[in-house]
Amino acid sequence: MNNDVPDVSNDEDKLRALVREHTPARLFLNGSPTSYPTKTWLELRADHAAARDAVTSKFDLSNEQLEEFLQRRNAVIVSTQVPSDEMYLARPDLGRRLLTRDAERLRTLYDVEPPVIQLSLAGGLSASAAMTAGPGLVDALFDASLALGWTTGPVIVVERARVGVLNDLGECTKAQIVILVIGERPGLSHADSVSAYLGYEPRTGHTDANRNLVSGINERATSYEMAARRILGIAQQAMMAGQSGWMIKETPVATLPSSETRFLDRPE
């Protein structure tokens, strides 16, 4: 047994408390074997409603918190080929492609030496989470990248985007690593998390097999700074391997560095 975890196997109350510290999952519920207690059932109904609201929430660029972030980061705003919020859920294929005019605008903007890291933000399937948690995570990634000496392009904000838009972002920016912070599909324990998808030189034809993912990012679970270190640790591994995706695995050295250790080397 891990010495850092107390042995509570013989104390059910302590075991319940330990589990509650590590997961919001509905475990150790009191009640009959065939039904939830009333309190749990009402909580489940409330969480289900929150998840439905998150999926239909609007990625509002005039949101006060998001607007301040966009101005401070001098963000570039682009859109996918999805024509409306109502069509976003019905046509995920269109959410994977940038509008032609926006793709051309990015190519012109990045018609210089490409950055090492390109950061982007999208509403995804929980726009409310992207507006709440997205700016904090992007800020942490931006600051950590600069501290490591990695060049970054201006933050790109993509309206009505799906994860596959990484390919177009890679084609247009020619960045070595493209990171997309996107509102995460809500579950029945929380609806306010973002995910970070990462691709090494994303190009047309790449799939999820070519990407890496760090999910469940919110302030309750982990700090934005720790999440950023995990993500950039994967980025370093991808740059060293010359590829991203299923063959890249997180390592303890890359994901859990000490605060004094520059655990990432500047890429050549």
Contacts in CASP RR format, 6 or more apart in sequence:
PFRMAT RR
TARGET T0000
AUTHOR 0000-0000-0000
METHOD contacts of the structure
MODEL  1
MNNDVPDVSNDEDKLRALVREHTPARLFLNGSPTSYPTKTWLELRADHAA
ARDAVTSKFDLSNEQLEEFLQRRNAVIVSTQVPSDEMYLARPDLGRRLLT
RDAERLRTLYDVEPPVIQLSLAGGLSASAAMTAGPGLVDALFDASLALGW
TTGPVIVVERARVGVLNDLGECTKAQIVILVIGERPGLSHADSVSAYLGY
EPRTGHTDANRNLVSGINERATSYEMAARRILGIAQQAMMAGQSGWMIKE
TPVATLPSSETRFLDRPE
1 7 0 8 1.000
5 18 0 8 1.000
6 14 0 8 1.000
6 18 0 8 1.000
8 14 0 8 1.000
8 15 0 8 1.000
8 18 0 8 1.000
9 15 0 8 1.000
12 28 0 8 1.000
15 28 0 8 1.000
16 28 0 8 1.000
19 27 0 8 1.000
19 28 0 8 1.000
24 189 0 8 1.000
24 190 0 8 1.000
25 189 0 8 1.000
26 40 0 8 1.000
26 44 0 8 1.000
26 189 0 8 1.000
29 36 0 8 1.000
29 37 0 8 1.000
29 40 0 8 1.000
30 37 0 8 1.000
31 37 0 8 1.000
35 41 0 8 1.000
36 44 0 8 1.000
44 188 0 8 1.000
47 187 0 8 1.000
47 188 0 8 1.000
47 189 0 8 1.000
47 190 0 8 1.000
47 191 0 8 1.000
48 188 0 8 1.000
50 186 0 8 1.000
50 191 0 8 1.000
51 186 0 8 1.000
51 187 0 8 1.000
51 188 0 8 1.000
51 191 0 8 1.000
53 128 0 8 1.000
53 191 0 8 1.000
54 125 0 8 1.000
54 126 0 8 1.000
54 127 0 8 1.000
54 128 0 8 1.000
54 129 0 8 1.000
54 186 0 8 1.000
54 191 0 8 1.000
54 192 0 8 1.000
55 89 0 8 1.000
55 125 0 8 1.000
55 126 0 8 1.000
55 185 0 8 1.000
55 186 0 8 1.000
57 126 0 8 1.000
57 127 0 8 1.000
57 128 0 8 1.000
58 85 0 8 1.000
58 127 0 8 1.000
59 122 0 8 1.000
59 123 0 8 1.000
59 124 0 8 1.000
59 127 0 8 1.000
59 130 0 8 1.000
59 131 0 8 1.000
59 159 0 8 1.000
59 160 0 8 1.000
60 66 0 8 1.000
60 127 0 8 1.000
60 131 0 8 1.000
61 67 0 8 1.000
61 70 0 8 1.000
61 77 0 8 1.000
61 157 0 8 1.000
61 159 0 8 1.000
63 131 0 8 1.000
65 131 0 8 1.000
65 132 0 8 1.000
65 135 0 8 1.000
66 131 0 8 1.000
66 135 0 8 1.000
69 75 0 8 1.000
69 135 0 8 1.000
69 136 0 8 1.000
69 138 0 8 1.000
69 139 0 8 1.000
70 77 0 8 1.000
70 157 0 8 1.000
73 138 0 8 1.000
73 139 0 8 1.000
73 142 0 8 1.000
73 154 0 8 1.000
73 155 0 8 1.000
74 154 0 8 1.000
74 155 0 8 1.000
75 121 0 8 1.000
75 154 0 8 1.000
75 155 0 8 1.000
75 156 0 8 1.000
75 157 0 8 1.000
76 105 0 8 1.000
76 106 0 8 1.000
76 109 0 8 1.000
76 154 0 8 1.000
76 155 0 8 1.000
76 156 0 8 1.000
76 157 0 8 1.000
77 156 0 8 1.000
77 157 0 8 1.000
77 159 0 8 1.000
78 98 0 8 1.000
78 99 0 8 1.000
78 102 0 8 1.000
78 103 0 8 1.000
78 105 0 8 1.000
78 106 0 8 1.000
78 156 0 8 1.000
78 157 0 8 1.000
78 158 0 8 1.000
78 159 0 8 1.000
79 98 0 8 1.000
79 99 0 8 1.000
79 102 0 8 1.000
79 158 0 8 1.000
79 159 0 8 1.000
79 160 0 8 1.000
80 94 0 8 1.000
80 95 0 8 1.000
80 96 0 8 1.000
80 97 0 8 1.000
80 98 0 8 1.000
80 99 0 8 1.000
80 158 0 8 1.000
80 159 0 8 1.000
80 160 0 8 1.000
80 161 0 8 1.000
80 162 0 8 1.000
80 165 0 8 1.000
81 94 0 8 1.000
81 95 0 8 1.000
81 97 0 8 1.000
81 98 0 8 1.000
81 99 0 8 1.000
82 88 0 8 1.000
82 91 0 8 1.000
82 94 0 8 1.000
82 95 0 8 1.000
82 160 0 8 1.000
83 94 0 8 1.000
85 160 0 8 1.000
87 94 0 8 1.000
88 95 0 8 1.000
88 160 0 8 1.000
92 162 0 8 1.000
95 160 0 8 1.000
95 161 0 8 1.000
95 162 0 8 1.000
95 164 0 8 1.000
95 165 0 8 1.000
96 161 0 8 1.000
96 162 0 8 1.000
96 163 0 8 1.000
96 164 0 8 1.000
96 165 0 8 1.000
96 167 0 8 1.000
96 168 0 8 1.000
97 165 0 8 1.000
97 168 0 8 1.000
98 106 0 8 1.000
98 158 0 8 1.000
98 165 0 8 1.000
98 168 0 8 1.000
98 169 0 8 1.000
98 172 0 8 1.000
103 168 0 8 1.000
103 171 0 8 1.000
103 172 0 8 1.000
106 156 0 8 1.000
106 169 0 8 1.000
106 172 0 8 1.000
106 173 0 8 1.000
107 172 0 8 1.000
109 154 0 8 1.000
110 153 0 8 1.000
110 172 0 8 1.000
110 173 0 8 1.000
110 174 0 8 1.000
110 175 0 8 1.000
113 151 0 8 1.000
114 173 0 8 1.000
114 174 0 8 1.000
114 175 0 8 1.000
114 176 0 8 1.000
115 150 0 8 1.000
115 151 0 8 1.000
115 152 0 8 1.000
115 153 0 8 1.000
115 173 0 8 1.000
115 175 0 8 1.000
115 176 0 8 1.000
116 145 0 8 1.000
116 150 0 8 1.000
116 151 0 8 1.000
116 152 0 8 1.000
116 175 0 8 1.000
116 176 0 8 1.000
116 177 0 8 1.000
116 239 0 8 1.000
116 267 0 8 1.000
117 141 0 8 1.000
117 145 0 8 1.000
117 150 0 8 1.000
117 151 0 8 1.000
117 152 0 8 1.000
117 153 0 8 1.000
117 175 0 8 1.000
117 176 0 8 1.000
117 177 0 8 1.000
117 179 0 8 1.000
117 235 0 8 1.000
118 152 0 8 1.000
118 153 0 8 1.000
118 156 0 8 1.000
118 169 0 8 1.000
118 170 0 8 1.000
118 173 0 8 1.000
118 175 0 8 1.000
118 177 0 8 1.000
118 178 0 8 1.000
118 179 0 8 1.000
119 138 0 8 1.000
119 141 0 8 1.000
119 142 0 8 1.000
119 145 0 8 1.000
119 152 0 8 1.000
119 153 0 8 1.000
119 155 0 8 1.000
119 156 0 8 1.000
119 179 0 8 1.000
119 181 0 8 1.000
120 155 0 8 1.000
120 156 0 8 1.000
120 157 0 8 1.000
120 158 0 8 1.000
120 169 0 8 1.000
120 178 0 8 1.000
120 179 0 8 1.000
120 180 0 8 1.000
120 181 0 8 1.000
121 130 0 8 1.000
121 134 0 8 1.000
121 135 0 8 1.000
121 138 0 8 1.000
121 155 0 8 1.000
121 156 0 8 1.000
121 157 0 8 1.000
121 158 0 8 1.000
121 180 0 8 1.000
121 181 0 8 1.000
121 182 0 8 1.000
122 130 0 8 1.000
122 157 0 8 1.000
122 158 0 8 1.000
122 159 0 8 1.000
122 161 0 8 1.000
122 165 0 8 1.000
122 180 0 8 1.000
122 181 0 8 1.000
122 182 0 8 1.000
122 183 0 8 1.000
123 129 0 8 1.000
123 130 0 8 1.000
123 131 0 8 1.000
123 159 0 8 1.000
123 161 0 8 1.000
123 182 0 8 1.000
123 183 0 8 1.000
124 130 0 8 1.000
124 161 0 8 1.000
124 162 0 8 1.000
124 182 0 8 1.000
124 183 0 8 1.000
125 183 0 8 1.000
125 184 0 8 1.000
125 185 0 8 1.000
125 186 0 8 1.000
126 183 0 8 1.000
126 184 0 8 1.000
126 185 0 8 1.000
126 186 0 8 1.000
126 191 0 8 1.000
126 192 0 8 1.000
126 193 0 8 1.000
126 194 0 8 1.000
127 183 0 8 1.000
128 191 0 8 1.000
128 192 0 8 1.000
129 183 0 8 1.000
129 184 0 8 1.000
129 186 0 8 1.000
129 191 0 8 1.000
129 192 0 8 1.000
129 193 0 8 1.000
129 194 0 8 1.000
129 218 0 8 1.000
130 181 0 8 1.000
130 182 0 8 1.000
130 183 0 8 1.000
130 194 0 8 1.000
132 192 0 8 1.000
133 183 0 8 1.000
133 192 0 8 1.000
133 193 0 8 1.000
133 194 0 8 1.000
133 217 0 8 1.000
133 218 0 8 1.000
133 219 0 8 1.000
133 224 0 8 1.000
134 181 0 8 1.000
134 183 0 8 1.000
134 194 0 8 1.000
136 224 0 8 1.000
137 181 0 8 1.000
137 194 0 8 1.000
137 196 0 8 1.000
137 217 0 8 1.000
137 224 0 8 1.000
137 227 0 8 1.000
137 228 0 8 1.000
138 155 0 8 1.000
138 181 0 8 1.000
139 224 0 8 1.000
140 224 0 8 1.000
140 225 0 8 1.000
140 227 0 8 1.000
140 228 0 8 1.000
141 179 0 8 1.000
141 181 0 8 1.000
141 196 0 8 1.000
141 228 0 8 1.000
141 231 0 8 1.000
141 232 0 8 1.000
142 152 0 8 1.000
142 155 0 8 1.000
143 228 0 8 1.000
144 225 0 8 1.000
144 228 0 8 1.000
144 229 0 8 1.000
144 232 0 8 1.000
145 152 0 8 1.000
145 232 0 8 1.000
146 152 0 8 1.000
148 232 0 8 1.000
148 262 0 8 1.000
148 264 0 8 1.000
148 266 0 8 1.000
149 266 0 8 1.000
150 266 0 8 1.000
150 267 0 8 1.000
153 173 0 8 1.000
153 175 0 8 1.000
156 169 0 8 1.000
156 173 0 8 1.000
158 165 0 8 1.000
158 169 0 8 1.000
158 180 0 8 1.000
161 180 0 8 1.000
161 182 0 8 1.000
163 180 0 8 1.000
163 182 0 8 1.000
163 197 0 8 1.000
163 208 0 8 1.000
163 211 0 8 1.000
164 206 0 8 1.000
165 180 0 8 1.000
166 178 0 8 1.000
166 180 0 8 1.000
166 197 0 8 1.000
166 199 0 8 1.000
166 202 0 8 1.000
166 206 0 8 1.000
166 211 0 8 1.000
167 202 0 8 1.000
167 203 0 8 1.000
167 204 0 8 1.000
167 205 0 8 1.000
167 206 0 8 1.000
168 204 0 8 1.000
169 175 0 8 1.000
169 178 0 8 1.000
169 180 0 8 1.000
169 202 0 8 1.000
170 178 0 8 1.000
170 201 0 8 1.000
170 202 0 8 1.000
170 203 0 8 1.000
171 202 0 8 1.000
171 203 0 8 1.000
171 204 0 8 1.000
174 201 0 8 1.000
175 201 0 8 1.000
176 200 0 8 1.000
176 201 0 8 1.000
176 239 0 8 1.000
176 267 0 8 1.000
177 198 0 8 1.000
177 199 0 8 1.000
177 200 0 8 1.000
177 201 0 8 1.000
177 235 0 8 1.000
177 238 0 8 1.000
177 239 0 8 1.000
177 244 0 8 1.000
178 198 0 8 1.000
178 199 0 8 1.000
178 202 0 8 1.000
179 196 0 8 1.000
179 197 0 8 1.000
179 198 0 8 1.000
179 199 0 8 1.000
179 231 0 8 1.000
179 235 0 8 1.000
180 196 0 8 1.000
180 197 0 8 1.000
180 198 0 8 1.000
181 194 0 8 1.000
181 195 0 8 1.000
181 196 0 8 1.000
182 194 0 8 1.000
182 195 0 8 1.000
182 196 0 8 1.000
182 197 0 8 1.000
183 193 0 8 1.000
183 194 0 8 1.000
183 195 0 8 1.000
184 193 0 8 1.000
184 194 0 8 1.000
184 195 0 8 1.000
184 215 0 8 1.000
184 216 0 8 1.000
184 217 0 8 1.000
186 192 0 8 1.000
186 193 0 8 1.000
190 218 0 8 1.000
190 220 0 8 1.000
192 218 0 8 1.000
193 215 0 8 1.000
193 216 0 8 1.000
193 217 0 8 1.000
193 218 0 8 1.000
193 221 0 8 1.000
194 216 0 8 1.000
194 217 0 8 1.000
194 218 0 8 1.000
195 213 0 8 1.000
195 214 0 8 1.000
195 215 0 8 1.000
195 216 0 8 1.000
195 217 0 8 1.000
196 213 0 8 1.000
196 214 0 8 1.000
196 215 0 8 1.000
196 217 0 8 1.000
196 227 0 8 1.000
196 231 0 8 1.000
197 211 0 8 1.000
197 212 0 8 1.000
197 213 0 8 1.000
198 211 0 8 1.000
198 212 0 8 1.000
198 213 0 8 1.000
198 214 0 8 1.000
198 231 0 8 1.000
198 234 0 8 1.000
198 235 0 8 1.000
198 238 0 8 1.000
198 244 0 8 1.000
199 206 0 8 1.000
199 210 0 8 1.000
199 211 0 8 1.000
199 212 0 8 1.000
199 238 0 8 1.000
199 244 0 8 1.000
199 245 0 8 1.000
200 210 0 8 1.000
200 238 0 8 1.000
200 239 0 8 1.000
200 241 0 8 1.000
200 242 0 8 1.000
200 243 0 8 1.000
200 244 0 8 1.000
200 245 0 8 1.000
201 242 0 8 1.000
202 210 0 8 1.000
202 211 0 8 1.000
209 245 0 8 1.000
209 246 0 8 1.000
210 243 0 8 1.000
210 244 0 8 1.000
210 245 0 8 1.000
211 244 0 8 1.000
211 245 0 8 1.000
212 234 0 8 1.000
212 238 0 8 1.000
212 244 0 8 1.000
212 245 0 8 1.000
212 248 0 8 1.000
214 227 0 8 1.000
214 230 0 8 1.000
214 231 0 8 1.000
214 234 0 8 1.000
217 224 0 8 1.000
217 227 0 8 1.000
229 255 0 8 1.000
229 256 0 8 1.000
229 257 0 8 1.000
229 263 0 8 1.000
230 250 0 8 1.000
230 254 0 8 1.000
230 255 0 8 1.000
232 264 0 8 1.000
233 250 0 8 1.000
233 254 0 8 1.000
233 255 0 8 1.000
233 263 0 8 1.000
233 264 0 8 1.000
234 244 0 8 1.000
234 248 0 8 1.000
234 250 0 8 1.000
234 254 0 8 1.000
236 254 0 8 1.000
236 264 0 8 1.000
236 265 0 8 1.000
236 267 0 8 1.000
237 248 0 8 1.000
237 249 0 8 1.000
237 250 0 8 1.000
237 251 0 8 1.000
237 254 0 8 1.000
238 244 0 8 1.000
238 245 0 8 1.000
238 248 0 8 1.000
239 267 0 8 1.000
241 247 0 8 1.000
241 248 0 8 1.000
253 263 0 8 1.000
254 263 0 8 1.000
254 264 0 8 1.000
257 263 0 8 1.000
END
